[in-house]
Amino acid sequence: MKTYARIQDGFVAEIVAPATYDSDFDLEADGKIHRAGEEIPIEERFHADIVKVLVNVTGLNPMPQERWAFDGEVFMPPQQA
């Protein structure tokens, strides 16, 4: 399951948790069968404009949080005053 950070102006605006299908169903348009508990692809959950500002943070340690800075490669926690 994948977790994403939505980046806005160089900062984490939100963390997007994984989502799964609630029940089994087939999608007539593409012939795919989706099973309950299977992860819903991020491209099916959000518009392409949102997907392009998401960064896969699955497995990062420490896991970035809202308001962390992101320089395009590295996440940094907020500076302490």
Residue pairs with C-beta under 8 A, 6 or more apart in sequence:
1 18
1 20
1 39
1 58
2 18
2 39
2 42
2 56
2 58
3 15
3 16
3 17
3 18
3 56
3 57
3 58
3 63
4 15
4 16
4 42
4 54
4 55
4 56
4 57
5 12
5 14
5 15
5 16
5 54
5 55
5 57
5 64
5 68
5 70
5 75
6 12
6 13
6 14
6 15
6 16
6 50
6 53
6 54
7 13
7 53
7 54
7 55
7 70
8 53
10 69
10 70
10 71
11 67
11 68
11 69
11 70
12 64
12 65
12 66
12 67
12 68
12 69
12 70
12 75
13 66
14 66
15 57
15 63
15 64
15 65
15 66
16 42
16 46
16 54
18 39
19 39
19 40
19 45
20 36
20 37
20 38
20 39
20 40
21 34
21 35
21 36
21 37
21 38
21 40
22 36
23 36
24 33
24 34
24 35
24 36
25 33
25 34
26 32
26 33
26 34
27 33
27 34
42 51
42 54
43 51
46 54
55 70
57 63
57 64
57 75
60 75
62 77
64 70
64 75
65 77
67 78
68 75
68 76
68 77
68 78
69 75
69 76
69 78
70 76
